[in-house]
Amino acid sequence: MRMPWITADIELRLYPLLGGIAGDLGCTPIAINGMPEHVHVLVRFPSDLAVADLLRHLKSRSSKWIHESFASAGDFSWQQGYGGFTVSKPSVAAIGHYIRSQKEHHKTVSFESEYVSMLRKTGRTEAAEDIFR
């Protein structure tokens, strides 16, 4: 179950931190935003950086920072795993807009239903069926 750990106070500093971590890894942050229980990160990253390494750094370094900076988030942890999708260059602007509009978007569409839909669109039907069980 996803926990709503990302409060307004954490969010205000977390998203710039994630952009800085991505920059340290040679990535170009394009859009970072989310909701209390999840974050979307759109970055352009170098071909010699594995997605798993990018996410490992983002999650571990930001988790350490959250624990050091917010005593009230003592039980905070990122979920295991991640969803990673490639985006074609012509789609970058639209995906960036989608990410920047998360709060408005999720007033009408739940994260769970949207994520399952994205998995199905990419042919990951087995993952879509099991993801939130």
Sequence and secondary structure as in RCSB ss.txt:
>XXXX:A:sequence
MRMPWITADIELRLYPLLGGIAGDLGCTPIAINGMPEHVHVLVRFPSDLAVADLLRHLKSRSSKWIHESFASAGD
FSWQQGYGGFTVSKPSVAAIGHYIRSQKEHHKTVSFESEYVSMLRKTGRTEAAEDIFR
>XXXX:A:secstr
       HHHHHHHHHHHHHHHHHTT EEEEEEEETTEEEEEEE  TTS HHHHHHHHHHHHHHHHHHH GGGTT
    SS       GGGHHHHHHHHHTHHHHTTTS HHHHHHHHHHHTT HHHHHHTT 
